C-alpha cells in the first residue's frame, strides 16, 4: 500500500459516512476523534495508526491534524 494523501487538515467535523475502500491513517501531528455509528469513539494523536475496513460507518472531529492516508 502506498500513501495516497498527506498534508494538514483544518478544524473539521464530518457527518456519519463510509468509504468504498479500506483505509489506513497514520496521524503525524495534531489530534482527531473518530466515532463509529454505535457511538464508540477513539482519540488519536501523533503516532496513532487507524485501519478501517470498507463500509465502516464513522465520523470525525478534529483540531488541526496531519495524517498520511493510504488505501
PDB file of N, CA, C and O in Angstrom:
ATOM      1  N   UNK A   1       0.848  -1.166   0.000  1.00  0.00           N
ATOM      2  CA  UNK A   1       0.000   0.000   0.000  1.00  0.00           C
ATOM      3  C   UNK A   1       0.898   1.235   0.000  1.00  0.00           C
ATOM      4  O   UNK A   1       1.844   1.318   0.784  1.00  0.00           O
ATOM      5  N   UNK A   2       0.608   2.174  -0.862  1.00  0.00           N
ATOM      6  CA  UNK A   2       1.358   3.422  -0.937  1.00  0.00           C
ATOM      7  C   UNK A   2       0.516   4.569  -0.398  1.00  0.00           C
ATOM      8  O   UNK A   2      -0.701   4.570  -0.579  1.00  0.00           O
ATOM      9  N   UNK A   3       1.140   5.550   0.263  1.00  0.00           N
ATOM     10  CA  UNK A   3       0.367   6.714   0.703  1.00  0.00           C
ATOM     11  C   UNK A   3      -0.291   7.395  -0.483  1.00  0.00           C
ATOM     12  O   UNK A   3       0.324   7.546  -1.539  1.00  0.00           O
ATOM     13  N   UNK A   4      -1.528   7.802  -0.313  1.00  0.00           N
ATOM     14  CA  UNK A   4      -2.264   8.465  -1.382  1.00  0.00           C
ATOM     15  C   UNK A   4      -2.540   9.918  -1.069  1.00  0.00           C
ATOM     16  O   UNK A   4      -2.870  10.699  -1.961  1.00  0.00           O
ATOM     17  N   UNK A   5      -2.404  10.292   0.219  1.00  0.00           N
ATOM     18  CA  UNK A   5      -2.728  11.649   0.612  1.00  0.00           C
ATOM     19  C   UNK A   5      -1.922  11.983   1.855  1.00  0.00           C
ATOM     20  O   UNK A   5      -1.873  11.192   2.797  1.00  0.00           O
ATOM     21  N   UNK A   6      -1.298  13.134   1.864  1.00  0.00           N
ATOM     22  CA  UNK A   6      -0.587  13.594   3.053  1.00  0.00           C
ATOM     23  C   UNK A   6      -0.760  15.094   3.128  1.00  0.00           C
ATOM     24  O   UNK A   6      -0.877  15.760   2.099  1.00  0.00           O
ATOM     25  N   UNK A   7      -0.777  15.625   4.312  1.00  0.00           N
ATOM     26  CA  UNK A   7      -0.920  17.062   4.440  1.00  0.00           C
ATOM     27  C   UNK A   7      -1.447  17.452   5.797  1.00  0.00           C
ATOM     28  O   UNK A   7      -1.369  16.686   6.758  1.00  0.00           O
ATOM     29  N   UNK A   8      -1.986  18.653   5.863  1.00  0.00           N
ATOM     30  CA  UNK A   8      -2.537  19.154   7.107  1.00  0.00           C
ATOM     31  C   UNK A   8      -3.991  19.511   6.872  1.00  0.00           C
ATOM     32  O   UNK A   8      -4.322  20.157   5.878  1.00  0.00           O
ATOM     33  N   UNK A   9      -4.867  19.093   7.783  1.00  0.00           N
ATOM     34  CA  UNK A   9      -6.290  19.336   7.673  1.00  0.00           C
ATOM     35  C   UNK A   9      -6.729  20.260   8.794  1.00  0.00           C
ATOM     36  O   UNK A   9      -6.253  20.127   9.922  1.00  0.00           O
ATOM     37  N   UNK A  10      -7.625  21.193   8.508  1.00  0.00           N
ATOM     38  CA  UNK A  10      -8.102  22.170   9.480  1.00  0.00           C
ATOM     39  C   UNK A  10      -9.162  21.583  10.385  1.00  0.00           C
ATOM     40  O   UNK A  10      -9.548  20.422  10.248  1.00  0.00           O
ATOM     41  N   UNK A  11      -9.636  22.418  11.331  1.00  0.00           N
ATOM     42  CA  UNK A  11     -10.739  22.027  12.204  1.00  0.00           C
ATOM     43  C   UNK A  11     -11.879  21.502  11.354  1.00  0.00           C
ATOM     44  O   UNK A  11     -12.322  22.171  10.420  1.00  0.00           O
ATOM     45  N   UNK A  12     -12.349  20.325  11.668  1.00  0.00           N
ATOM     46  CA  UNK A  12     -13.424  19.713  10.881  1.00  0.00           C
ATOM     47  C   UNK A  12     -14.309  18.865  11.771  1.00  0.00           C
ATOM     48  O   UNK A  12     -13.863  18.305  12.772  1.00  0.00           O
ATOM     49  N   UNK A  13     -15.558  18.782  11.390  1.00  0.00           N
ATOM     50  CA  UNK A  13     -16.470  17.805  11.974  1.00  0.00           C
ATOM     51  C   UNK A  13     -17.269  17.255  10.813  1.00  0.00           C
ATOM     52  O   UNK A  13     -17.948  18.003  10.109  1.00  0.00           O
ATOM     53  N   UNK A  14     -17.192  15.970  10.613  1.00  0.00           N
ATOM     54  CA  UNK A  14     -17.841  15.350   9.462  1.00  0.00           C
ATOM     55  C   UNK A  14     -19.106  14.614   9.895  1.00  0.00           C
ATOM     56  O   UNK A  14     -19.204  14.136  11.026  1.00  0.00           O
ATOM     57  N   UNK A  15     -20.054  14.531   8.999  1.00  0.00           N
ATOM     58  CA  UNK A  15     -21.257  13.725   9.215  1.00  0.00           C
ATOM     59  C   UNK A  15     -20.879  12.252   9.145  1.00  0.00           C
ATOM     60  O   UNK A  15     -19.823  11.903   8.618  1.00  0.00           O
ATOM     61  N   UNK A  16     -21.742  11.388   9.676  1.00  0.00           N
ATOM     62  CA  UNK A  16     -21.522   9.951   9.526  1.00  0.00           C
ATOM     63  C   UNK A  16     -21.422   9.618   8.043  1.00  0.00           C
ATOM     64  O   UNK A  16     -22.220  10.094   7.236  1.00  0.00           O
ATOM     65  N   UNK A  17     -20.449   8.807   7.696  1.00  0.00           N
ATOM     66  CA  UNK A  17     -20.245   8.413   6.301  1.00  0.00           C
ATOM     67  C   UNK A  17     -19.429   7.131   6.272  1.00  0.00           C
ATOM     68  O   UNK A  17     -18.968   6.657   7.311  1.00  0.00           O
ATOM     69  N   UNK A  18     -19.251   6.571   5.085  1.00  0.00           N
ATOM     70  CA  UNK A  18     -18.384   5.408   4.911  1.00  0.00           C
ATOM     71  C   UNK A  18     -17.659   5.539   3.582  1.00  0.00           C
ATOM     72  O   UNK A  18     -17.998   6.381   2.751  1.00  0.00           O
ATOM     73  N   UNK A  19     -16.661   4.695   3.400  1.00  0.00           N
ATOM     74  CA  UNK A  19     -15.867   4.691   2.169  1.00  0.00           C
ATOM     75  C   UNK A  19     -16.012   3.327   1.500  1.00  0.00           C
ATOM     76  O   UNK A  19     -16.276   2.326   2.165  1.00  0.00           O
ATOM     77  N   UNK A  20     -15.839   3.297   0.195  1.00  0.00           N
ATOM     78  CA  UNK A  20     -15.939   2.038  -0.537  1.00  0.00           C
ATOM     79  C   UNK A  20     -14.558   1.407  -0.761  1.00  0.00           C
ATOM     80  O   UNK A  20     -14.321   0.736  -1.766  1.00  0.00           O
ATOM     81  N   UNK A  21     -13.654   1.641   0.201  1.00  0.00           N
ATOM     82  CA  UNK A  21     -12.301   1.085   0.149  1.00  0.00           C
ATOM     83  C   UNK A  21     -11.767   1.000   1.581  1.00  0.00           C
ATOM     84  O   UNK A  21     -12.208   1.748   2.453  1.00  0.00           O
ATOM     85  N   UNK A  22     -10.823   0.096   1.822  1.00  0.00           N
ATOM     86  CA  UNK A  22     -10.141   0.030   3.106  1.00  0.00           C
ATOM     87  C   UNK A  22      -9.212   1.234   3.224  1.00  0.00           C
ATOM     88  O   UNK A  22      -8.673   1.705   2.222  1.00  0.00           O
ATOM     89  N   UNK A  23      -9.024   1.736   4.456  1.00  0.00           N
ATOM     90  CA  UNK A  23      -8.196   2.918   4.673  1.00  0.00           C
ATOM     91  C   UNK A  23      -7.297   2.716   5.885  1.00  0.00           C
ATOM     92  O   UNK A  23      -7.705   2.118   6.880  1.00  0.00           O
ATOM     93  N   UNK A  24      -6.069   3.221   5.789  1.00  0.00           N
ATOM     94  CA  UNK A  24      -5.158   3.268   6.922  1.00  0.00           C
ATOM     95  C   UNK A  24      -4.717   4.719   7.076  1.00  0.00           C
ATOM     96  O   UNK A  24      -4.297   5.354   6.108  1.00  0.00           O
ATOM     97  N   UNK A  25      -4.813   5.242   8.303  1.00  0.00           N
ATOM     98  CA  UNK A  25      -4.420   6.625   8.580  1.00  0.00           C
ATOM     99  C   UNK A  25      -3.330   6.603   9.646  1.00  0.00           C
ATOM    100  O   UNK A  25      -3.488   5.979  10.696  1.00  0.00           O
ATOM    101  N   UNK A  26      -2.223   7.288   9.369  1.00  0.00           N
ATOM    102  CA  UNK A  26      -1.162   7.500  10.344  1.00  0.00           C
ATOM    103  C   UNK A  26      -1.232   8.973  10.732  1.00  0.00           C
ATOM    104  O   UNK A  26      -1.097   9.847   9.875  1.00  0.00           O
ATOM    105  N   UNK A  27      -1.442   9.254  12.015  1.00  0.00           N
ATOM    106  CA  UNK A  27      -1.505  10.639  12.474  1.00  0.00           C
ATOM    107  C   UNK A  27      -0.073  11.085  12.771  1.00  0.00           C
ATOM    108  O   UNK A  27       0.582  10.542  13.661  1.00  0.00           O
ATOM    109  N   UNK A  28       0.406  12.074  12.022  1.00  0.00           N
ATOM    110  CA  UNK A  28       1.777  12.553  12.170  1.00  0.00           C
ATOM    111  C   UNK A  28       1.856  13.828  13.009  1.00  0.00           C
ATOM    112  O   UNK A  28       2.948  14.279  13.356  1.00  0.00           O
ATOM    113  N   UNK A  29       0.697  14.408  13.335  1.00  0.00           N
ATOM    114  CA  UNK A  29       0.659  15.599  14.171  1.00  0.00           C
ATOM    115  C   UNK A  29      -0.775  15.970  14.483  1.00  0.00           C
ATOM    116  O   UNK A  29      -1.682  15.636  13.720  1.00  0.00           O
ATOM    117  N   UNK A  30      -0.993  16.661  15.602  1.00  0.00           N
ATOM    118  CA  UNK A  30      -2.333  17.091  15.969  1.00  0.00           C
ATOM    119  C   UNK A  30      -3.136  15.986  16.623  1.00  0.00           C
ATOM    120  O   UNK A  30      -2.587  14.981  17.075  1.00  0.00           O
ATOM    121  N   UNK A  31      -4.458  16.187  16.667  1.00  0.00           N
ATOM    122  CA  UNK A  31      -5.363  15.253  17.340  1.00  0.00           C
ATOM    123  C   UNK A  31      -6.636  15.085  16.522  1.00  0.00           C
ATOM    124  O   UNK A  31      -7.056  15.996  15.808  1.00  0.00           O
ATOM    125  N   UNK A  32      -7.247  13.901  16.634  1.00  0.00           N
ATOM    126  CA  UNK A  32      -8.506  13.627  15.948  1.00  0.00           C
ATOM    127  C   UNK A  32      -9.299  12.608  16.774  1.00  0.00           C
ATOM    128  O   UNK A  32      -8.725  11.697  17.371  1.00  0.00           O
ATOM    129  N   UNK A  33     -10.612  12.776  16.798  1.00  0.00           N
ATOM    130  CA  UNK A  33     -11.502  11.806  17.435  1.00  0.00           C
ATOM    131  C   UNK A  33     -12.315  11.151  16.333  1.00  0.00           C
ATOM    132  O   UNK A  33     -12.979  11.835  15.554  1.00  0.00           O
ATOM    133  N   UNK A  34     -12.267   9.830  16.265  1.00  0.00           N
ATOM    134  CA  UNK A  34     -13.033   9.074  15.278  1.00  0.00           C
ATOM    135  C   UNK A  34     -14.141   8.332  16.014  1.00  0.00           C
ATOM    136  O   UNK A  34     -13.882   7.642  17.000  1.00  0.00           O
ATOM    137  N   UNK A  35     -15.365   8.472  15.540  1.00  0.00           N
ATOM    138  CA  UNK A  35     -16.517   7.841  16.183  1.00  0.00           C
ATOM    139  C   UNK A  35     -17.235   6.934  15.209  1.00  0.00           C
ATOM    140  O   UNK A  35     -17.419   7.274  14.040  1.00  0.00           O
ATOM    141  N   UNK A  36     -17.643   5.763  15.711  1.00  0.00           N
ATOM    142  CA  UNK A  36     -18.431   4.836  14.898  1.00  0.00           C
ATOM    143  C   UNK A  36     -19.909   5.142  15.075  1.00  0.00           C
ATOM    144  O   UNK A  36     -20.299   5.887  15.973  1.00  0.00           O
ATOM    145  N   UNK A  37     -20.720   4.561  14.213  1.00  0.00           N
ATOM    146  CA  UNK A  37     -22.165   4.751  14.263  1.00  0.00           C
ATOM    147  C   UNK A  37     -22.752   4.318  15.603  1.00  0.00           C
ATOM    148  O   UNK A  37     -23.728   4.905  16.069  1.00  0.00           O
ATOM    149  N   UNK A  38     -22.158   3.282  16.234  1.00  0.00           N
ATOM    150  CA  UNK A  38     -22.677   2.782  17.510  1.00  0.00           C
ATOM    151  C   UNK A  38     -22.300   3.671  18.697  1.00  0.00           C
ATOM    152  O   UNK A  38     -22.682   3.388  19.833  1.00  0.00           O
ATOM    153  N   UNK A  39     -21.547   4.751  18.434  1.00  0.00           N
ATOM    154  CA  UNK A  39     -21.195   5.690  19.491  1.00  0.00           C
ATOM    155  C   UNK A  39     -19.817   5.503  20.091  1.00  0.00           C
ATOM    156  O   UNK A  39     -19.334   6.390  20.795  1.00  0.00           O
ATOM    157  N   UNK A  40     -19.165   4.367  19.832  1.00  0.00           N
ATOM    158  CA  UNK A  40     -17.799   4.171  20.322  1.00  0.00           C
ATOM    159  C   UNK A  40     -16.864   5.159  19.628  1.00  0.00           C
ATOM    160  O   UNK A  40     -16.977   5.392  18.424  1.00  0.00           O
ATOM    161  N   UNK A  41     -15.942   5.737  20.396  1.00  0.00           N
ATOM    162  CA  UNK A  41     -15.001   6.720  19.847  1.00  0.00           C
ATOM    163  C   UNK A  41     -13.585   6.362  20.250  1.00  0.00           C
ATOM    164  O   UNK A  41     -13.351   5.741  21.286  1.00  0.00           O
ATOM    165  N   UNK A  42     -12.642   6.768  19.406  1.00  0.00           N
ATOM    166  CA  UNK A  42     -11.231   6.641  19.746  1.00  0.00           C
ATOM    167  C   UNK A  42     -10.569   7.997  19.561  1.00  0.00           C
ATOM    168  O   UNK A  42     -10.887   8.739  18.632  1.00  0.00           O
ATOM    169  N   UNK A  43      -9.644   8.305  20.460  1.00  0.00           N
ATOM    170  CA  UNK A  43      -8.882   9.540  20.428  1.00  0.00           C
ATOM    171  C   UNK A  43      -7.520   9.220  19.842  1.00  0.00           C
ATOM    172  O   UNK A  43      -6.821   8.335  20.336  1.00  0.00           O
ATOM    173  N   UNK A  44      -7.146   9.921  18.810  1.00  0.00           N
ATOM    174  CA  UNK A  44      -5.881   9.660  18.139  1.00  0.00           C
ATOM    175  C   UNK A  44      -5.017  10.910  18.185  1.00  0.00           C
ATOM    176  O   UNK A  44      -5.503  12.031  18.034  1.00  0.00           O
ATOM    177  N   UNK A  45      -3.733  10.693  18.394  1.00  0.00           N
ATOM    178  CA  UNK A  45      -2.784  11.797  18.372  1.00  0.00           C
ATOM    179  C   UNK A  45      -1.545  11.344  17.617  1.00  0.00           C
ATOM    180  O   UNK A  45      -1.518  10.240  17.072  1.00  0.00           O
ATOM    181  N   UNK A  46      -0.534  12.177  17.581  1.00  0.00           N
ATOM    182  CA  UNK A  46       0.684  11.858  16.845  1.00  0.00           C
ATOM    183  C   UNK A  46       1.164  10.453  17.194  1.00  0.00           C
ATOM    184  O   UNK A  46       1.276  10.093  18.366  1.00  0.00           O
ATOM    185  N   UNK A  47       1.442   9.669  16.161  1.00  0.00           N
ATOM    186  CA  UNK A  47       1.915   8.298  16.331  1.00  0.00           C
ATOM    187  C   UNK A  47       0.822   7.250  16.222  1.00  0.00           C
ATOM    188  O   UNK A  47       1.117   6.056  16.164  1.00  0.00           O
ATOM    189  N   UNK A  48      -0.438   7.676  16.195  1.00  0.00           N
ATOM    190  CA  UNK A  48      -1.550   6.721  16.095  1.00  0.00           C
ATOM    191  C   UNK A  48      -1.687   6.191  14.677  1.00  0.00           C
ATOM    192  O   UNK A  48      -1.439   6.899  13.700  1.00  0.00           O
ATOM    193  N   UNK A  49      -2.088   4.928  14.589  1.00  0.00           N
ATOM    194  CA  UNK A  49      -2.406   4.297  13.311  1.00  0.00           C
ATOM    195  C   UNK A  49      -3.820   3.743  13.428  1.00  0.00           C
ATOM    196  O   UNK A  49      -4.139   3.041  14.388  1.00  0.00           O
ATOM    197  N   UNK A  50      -4.666   4.058  12.451  1.00  0.00           N
ATOM    198  CA  UNK A  50      -6.047   3.579  12.442  1.00  0.00           C
ATOM    199  C   UNK A  50      -6.295   2.879  11.118  1.00  0.00           C
ATOM    200  O   UNK A  50      -6.031   3.438  10.053  1.00  0.00           O
ATOM    201  N   UNK A  51      -6.805   1.650  11.184  1.00  0.00           N
ATOM    202  CA  UNK A  51      -7.174   0.909   9.986  1.00  0.00           C
ATOM    203  C   UNK A  51      -8.683   0.720   9.990  1.00  0.00           C
ATOM    204  O   UNK A  51      -9.256   0.280  10.987  1.00  0.00           O
ATOM    205  N   UNK A  52      -9.322   1.049   8.883  1.00  0.00           N
ATOM    206  CA  UNK A  52     -10.778   0.924   8.774  1.00  0.00           C
ATOM    207  C   UNK A  52     -11.124   0.123   7.523  1.00  0.00           C
ATOM    208  O   UNK A  52     -10.609   0.382   6.435  1.00  0.00           O
ATOM    209  N   UNK A  53     -11.993  -0.839   7.702  1.00  0.00           N
ATOM    210  CA  UNK A  53     -12.462  -1.650   6.577  1.00  0.00           C
ATOM    211  C   UNK A  53     -13.482  -0.890   5.743  1.00  0.00           C
ATOM    212  O   UNK A  53     -14.181  -0.009   6.244  1.00  0.00           O
ATOM    213  N   UNK A  54     -13.556  -1.237   4.490  1.00  0.00           N
ATOM    214  CA  UNK A  54     -14.571  -0.705   3.586  1.00  0.00           C
ATOM    215  C   UNK A  54     -15.948  -0.819   4.240  1.00  0.00           C
ATOM    216  O   UNK A  54     -16.287  -1.853   4.815  1.00  0.00           O
ATOM    217  N   UNK A  55     -16.740   0.258   4.146  1.00  0.00           N
ATOM    218  CA  UNK A  55     -18.116   0.218   4.633  1.00  0.00           C
ATOM    219  C   UNK A  55     -18.300   0.580   6.098  1.00  0.00           C
ATOM    220  O   UNK A  55     -19.438   0.648   6.562  1.00  0.00           O
ATOM    221  N   UNK A  56     -17.210   0.816   6.854  1.00  0.00           N
ATOM    222  CA  UNK A  56     -17.341   1.188   8.261  1.00  0.00           C
ATOM    223  C   UNK A  56     -17.967   2.584   8.363  1.00  0.00           C
ATOM    224  O   UNK A  56     -17.411   3.554   7.848  1.00  0.00           O
ATOM    225  N   UNK A  57     -19.107   2.682   9.019  1.00  0.00           N
ATOM    226  CA  UNK A  57     -19.786   3.968   9.171  1.00  0.00           C
ATOM    227  C   UNK A  57     -19.144   4.702  10.343  1.00  0.00           C
ATOM    228  O   UNK A  57     -19.075   4.176  11.454  1.00  0.00           O
ATOM    229  N   UNK A  58     -18.671   5.933  10.083  1.00  0.00           N
ATOM    230  CA  UNK A  58     -17.926   6.686  11.074  1.00  0.00           C
ATOM    231  C   UNK A  58     -18.033   8.188  10.822  1.00  0.00           C
ATOM    232  O   UNK A  58     -18.543   8.617   9.787  1.00  0.00           O
ATOM    233  N   UNK A  59     -17.552   8.974  11.767  1.00  0.00           N
ATOM    234  CA  UNK A  59     -17.404  10.415  11.579  1.00  0.00           C
ATOM    235  C   UNK A  59     -16.167  10.856  12.350  1.00  0.00           C
ATOM    236  O   UNK A  59     -15.615  10.093  13.143  1.00  0.00           O
ATOM    237  N   UNK A  60     -15.737  12.085  12.114  1.00  0.00           N
ATOM    238  CA  UNK A  60     -14.540  12.570  12.799  1.00  0.00           C
ATOM    239  C   UNK A  60     -14.762  13.983  13.312  1.00  0.00           C
ATOM    240  O   UNK A  60     -15.545  14.764  12.769  1.00  0.00           O
ATOM    241  N   UNK A  61     -14.044  14.271  14.373  1.00  0.00           N
ATOM    242  CA  UNK A  61     -13.953  15.620  14.910  1.00  0.00           C
ATOM    243  C   UNK A  61     -12.468  15.868  15.088  1.00  0.00           C
ATOM    244  O   UNK A  61     -11.745  14.994  15.564  1.00  0.00           O
ATOM    245  N   UNK A  62     -12.009  17.046  14.713  1.00  0.00           N
ATOM    246  CA  UNK A  62     -10.576  17.273  14.834  1.00  0.00           C
ATOM    247  C   UNK A  62     -10.253  18.731  15.064  1.00  0.00           C
ATOM    248  O   UNK A  62     -11.003  19.637  14.701  1.00  0.00           O
ATOM    249  N   UNK A  63      -9.096  18.917  15.686  1.00  0.00           N
ATOM    250  CA  UNK A  63      -8.425  20.188  15.623  1.00  0.00           C
ATOM    251  C   UNK A  63      -7.536  20.038  14.399  1.00  0.00           C
ATOM    252  O   UNK A  63      -7.731  19.107  13.617  1.00  0.00           O
ATOM    253  N   UNK A  64      -6.594  20.898  14.213  1.00  0.00           N
ATOM    254  CA  UNK A  64      -5.686  20.725  13.076  1.00  0.00           C
ATOM    255  C   UNK A  64      -4.901  19.440  13.295  1.00  0.00           C
ATOM    256  O   UNK A  64      -4.352  19.216  14.374  1.00  0.00           O
ATOM    257  N   UNK A  65      -4.850  18.595  12.268  1.00  0.00           N
ATOM    258  CA  UNK A  65      -4.055  17.377  12.373  1.00  0.00           C
ATOM    259  C   UNK A  65      -3.390  17.088  11.040  1.00  0.00           C
ATOM    260  O   UNK A  65      -3.858  17.528   9.989  1.00  0.00           O
ATOM    261  N   UNK A  66      -2.302  16.349  11.094  1.00  0.00           N
ATOM    262  CA  UNK A  66      -1.556  15.977   9.894  1.00  0.00           C
ATOM    263  C   UNK A  66      -1.556  14.465   9.777  1.00  0.00           C
ATOM    264  O   UNK A  66      -1.013  13.780  10.644  1.00  0.00           O
ATOM    265  N   UNK A  67      -2.161  13.928   8.715  1.00  0.00           N
ATOM    266  CA  UNK A  67      -2.147  12.486   8.512  1.00  0.00           C
ATOM    267  C   UNK A  67      -1.399  12.085   7.250  1.00  0.00           C
ATOM    268  O   UNK A  67      -1.150  12.903   6.365  1.00  0.00           O
ATOM    269  N   UNK A  68      -1.055  10.826   7.191  1.00  0.00           N
ATOM    270  CA  UNK A  68      -0.707  10.166   5.932  1.00  0.00           C
ATOM    271  C   UNK A  68      -1.799   9.126   5.747  1.00  0.00           C
ATOM    272  O   UNK A  68      -2.004   8.282   6.618  1.00  0.00           O
ATOM    273  N   UNK A  69      -2.494   9.177   4.632  1.00  0.00           N
ATOM    274  CA  UNK A  69      -3.631   8.298   4.384  1.00  0.00           C
ATOM    275  C   UNK A  69      -3.307   7.376   3.219  1.00  0.00           C
ATOM    276  O   UNK A  69      -2.899   7.826   2.149  1.00  0.00           O
ATOM    277  N   UNK A  70      -3.494   6.093   3.440  1.00  0.00           N
ATOM    278  CA  UNK A  70      -3.287   5.112   2.374  1.00  0.00           C
ATOM    279  C   UNK A  70      -4.545   4.286   2.184  1.00  0.00           C
ATOM    280  O   UNK A  70      -5.299   4.057   3.129  1.00  0.00           O
ATOM    281  N   UNK A  71      -4.765   3.839   0.948  1.00  0.00           N
ATOM    282  CA  UNK A  71      -5.924   2.979   0.682  1.00  0.00           C
ATOM    283  C   UNK A  71      -5.613   2.083  -0.479  1.00  0.00           C
ATOM    284  O   UNK A  71      -6.452   1.274  -0.876  1.00  0.00           O
TER     285      UNK A  71
END
